[in-house]
């Protein structure tokens, strides 16, 4: 007997269960399991996956108008994911499939906007290959000159930020137009207002919100898992767990292409050396007179260090580094020295007493031998 099926989108993953938004049968998400054959072939199911679902009997009754709600307690009421369609994009961190854009949210203040942190987020977002929408929240807490300063500065970086005030609902319409009919990720440091923004974009979602830490002036982590939310105008939005320092998991040669202002300089031009890392090499196509050049150099050193880990410590190699009189450093074998532990006074007293007793016995033995 052929089972009834429907296509849908995985909107949340909890342990070995999956919430799927079906396309045709019902407006409510369906709790599903994964078919054993998918597990045997190593097919994982991610948030954002487009899947084929085998429908439970109770859901079929609902579609025929014989039930108003589908109970999700009994095993027979669970759907089963039978197929995962090919993915257009895949992100490992956060684990999301088929995402189309990243919405980076930062705050103009509280916590303060840090250029190095912002630059790091932008570089990592560029590495995903997705479209980037940059939002600056808390416009109501700063002067207009501060807003203009960051707007002009980010334009030179190659971005046009959307200025927001979640508190006053300013600028939200521009962001809604960007998110319409697309699968988007919302990311950024903790405490910048991502959860509050989702509460505004998706009425009734009631995301948990926490205040900024007063001592560290940094946000506290609120979101701890990835989940897709339905936008009223169409589209899906994922709130990802906040983190303050994303990893730069890129190749050294790729790094320069993650800076739009440097990428523009490379358009139609090539460096003299094929393996040029744009650190002042002869006939390099990338100049050094752009603002984030120092960021590039610092990130490049970090990426190179990740590919070339430091040498093992002296304790592992059996060598120690010594600087000679000529200023050069040399490696020489370490001498193994035996560590001695001083005996306690009580033990010394016992040993002395034993020695005296043994001496008395020896003297007594000598007296016996003499007699």
N, C-alpha and C positions, 0 to 999 in steps of 0.2 A: 504494500500500500504506500503510495507516494505521500510524503508528509508536506503539509502546508508550510511555506517559507515566506520570508520577507527580508529585504535588505535594510540595513541601518548603520548607525554610527556609534561606536563605543564611547561613552561619555565619562565613565569612571571605572576603575579597577579596584576591587577590594579582595585581597587574598586570591582565591581561585574563582571568584565570581566577577561578573562583568555586567554593568548597566548599559543597555543598548537603547538608543533612541531609534525606534522603527520608522520607516518611511511612510507606510500606507495603512497599517492596521490600527494603531492606537496612538494617542497623543502622550501617553504616559510611558516613561522608560520601563523596559522589561529586564528583569534579573535573569541572567543566563549563565550557563556553564560552558566549558569548552569540550568538544568531542575528543574522545580518547585518541583517535587517529591523528588529530592535529598535534597532540602532545607527543605522540610517538615519532613524528617527523620533525619535532623541534620547532613547530610553528607557534611563536609567541603572539599574544594579543595585547595591543597597546591602546592607550587612550587616543582617540582620533581615527582608529582603524575603521575602514568600510568593510562590513561583514555580511554574510548570508546567515540568517537565523532560522532554525526549525522551531515553529510556534507550538506552544502547549495547547492541549484541548480546551482548557478553560478560556483561553484568549480567542479561540475560534468561536466559542459560544458568545463571547462579548461582541465580536464583530457581526454576529447575526442578530444582535439586539436582545439576547436572552440574559445578559448579565450587565450590571453597571460597574462593577469593580472586579479586578482579577486578584484573588488571594495569592500571595507570594510565599506561603509557608510550606505547603506540601511539595515534595520533589517533582511530582507530575506537573506542577504549575510553572516550572522553570523552563525557559527557552534554552536552546543549545546552539552555540556557534559552530556551524558546519564548514565555513569557508572564510578565509581572509583574503580580500582583494589586494592586488599589487598596490604598494604605497608610492605616492608621488614624492614625499619627503619623509625623512626619519631623523629624529633628534634623540640622542641618548640621555642628555641632561638638559631639560627635563625629558622623560620618556614620552614623547608625543609623536604620532604619525600624521602625515598629510597636512601639517600646519602650513599656512601661506604667508603669514607675517608675524613679526615680533613687535609688540607694543612696549617700549621701554618707558617706565615711569620713574621720574626723579622729582625731588622737592626743591624748590628755590631756597627754602630755609626750613629748619626744624624737622629733620636734621639738615645741616648746612650742605650746600651743593659743592662737592669736591671734584675738581677737574680731572684728577688722576683716576678716581673711581669711575667717573662718568666715561672717560676715554676707554678704560678697561672693559666696561660693559659694552660699549659700542663696537670695540674690536671683536669681542667674542660673539656679539650678535651678527656682525658682518660675516664671521666664519661659518655661520649656518647657511648662508646663501639665501635667506629669506628677506623679504621686504621689511624695512625698519620704519616704525612710526615712533618718534621721540616726543614724550609729553613731559612738561614741567608743571608740577602741581603747586598749590598753595600760593597762587598769585596774590591772594588777598592779604598776605602777611608781609609783603615786601613793597618797596617803592617802585614806581613806574620806571625810574632810571635803571634799577636793577634788572627789571624784565627786559628792557631794551638792550642792556649790556650783554646778557646771555643770549638774546635773540641774534644780535649781530655776530657775536663770537661763534655761535654754533653754525651760523650761515657760512662763515669762513671755514669751518670744519667740514662742510658739505651736507648739513642737515637743516631742515626747516622745522623747528619744534612747534608743537601745539601747546599753547599756554592755557593752563587749567586752574580752576578753583573748585574743588569738589564741595567745599563748604558753601559756596555761593552759586554753584551750578554754572560757572562760567566756562565757555569753550567746549562743553560736552558735546554739542551738536557736531562740531568738526570731527571729533573722535568717533562718534557714532557712524558718520558717513564712511570713515575709513574701515570700520569693522563690519559693515553690512555685507551679508551673504559670503562670509569668509571664515575660515578657522584661524583664529589668532591666539597668540600667547601673550600674556601680560607678565612682565618681569621687571626687576629692579631691586634696589636695596630694601631692607626692612624699614618700616616706619614712614615711608613716603606717601602712603595713602592708597595702595593698590586695592586692598580689600574694601575700603570705603568707596572707591571708584566703581568697583564691581557692584556694590550695593546700589549705586546710582544707575548703572547701566542695565542691571538685571533686577528689576523690582521684585521683592519677596525672597531673594536668595539669602539675605541675612548672614553675610559672611562675618566671621568673628573679627573684631577689631581690637587692637591693643595700642596703648599710648606709647610715645617715644620715651626711651629711658632717659631720665633726667641727669644721671651721673655721667654716662658715656656719650650722651647726645646722639645715640644711634638707635635704630628701631629694633624692636623685639620681634622675633620670628612668630608669625601667626599661622600662615598656611603651611601644612605639612604633607600634603599630597596633591596630585594633579587631578583636576576635574574640569570637564567642559560644561559651560552654562549656555542655555539658549538665550539669544538676544531677541528682544521684541520685534526688531525690524528684520530679523533673519541673520543667520550666522551663529557661530559658536565661539566662545571665549574661554580660555583656560587661564586660571590664576596659578602661577607656579610658586613653589616655596621661595621666600626671599633669601638672598645670600649677599654678603657684602663684598666678597672678592672672588669672582668667577675665575676658573682656570683658563689659561691661554693654551689650549690644546691645538696648536697649529704648527705647521712646518716653517722653519726660518725663511725660506724663499717665498712663502705665501704671505707672510706678515705684512709686507709693504702694500699689498693689494687690498688690505682691510682698512686702509686709511683713504677715504675718498679724495682728499686733497693731494695725496701722493699718487693715487691711481690716475688722476687727471693729468699729472705730469708725464706719466708713462704712456699715455695715449698717443700712438703713432711714433713712439721713440723707443730705442733700445739702448741698454748700457753696453759699453765696450766689452766688459767681461760677462760671460754667460752666467757665472755664479756670483754676480755682484750682490752684496748685501746692503749697498747704499749707505756706507759709512765713510764717505769721502774718497772712494776709489776713483782712479783716473777715468775721465769721460763717463761719469755716472749720469744717468738721465734724470735722477731725482736730486733736486737742490736741497739746501739746508736752511732755507729762509722761510719755513712754514712753522706755525706755532707748536704743533704737536710733534716736531722732529725729535725733541728730547724724550717724549713718550715712546716714540718708535724705538729709539736706541735702548731705552730701559727695558721695554718689552722684548726686544731682540735678545738682549743679554739673558733674560729669564728663559726664553725659549731655547737658546743655545745651551744653557746650563741643564735644562731638562733632558736634552739629547746626549749631553756629555756629563754624566754624573761625576762628582768629585772622587778622587782616589780614596781607597780604603784608609781608615784611620791608622795611626802608628801601631796601635795595639793589634791590628789585624795583619799588618805587613811585617812586623818585627823590625821595622826601621824607624829611625828618628831623623828629623831634618835639623841640620846644623849649619850655621852661617860661618863661613871662613873669614880670614882676615882681609881677603880681597873683595868681600861683599857677596860672593857667590854662595848659593845654598847647595849642600851636599847631603846625601842620604848615607847613613852608616848604621851598622847593626846595633841594636840595643843590647846591653849587657844584662843578663838575667841575674838579679840579686836576690838572695834568699832573705826573706823577712823574718826577723827574730822577735819573739814576743817575750817580754819581761815577765818572769814568774811573780806571782803574788807573794807578799810577805809571809803569809800563812804557809804557802808551799815551801818557801825557803826555810822557814823555821822547822817544818816537818823533815825536810831533807837534812838539815843540820843535826836534828835530834837523832835521826836514823844513822847518820855518820858517826856521832858520838857513841851510840849504843854498839855499833859494829866495831868501833875502835876498842871499846872496853872488852868485848868478846875476844878480839884478837890478842889483847894483852893478857887476858886470862888464859887463853890457849897457850901463849908463850910460857906462862908460869907453870902450866901443867907439863909442857914439854921439858922444861928445865929440871923439874923435880924428877 
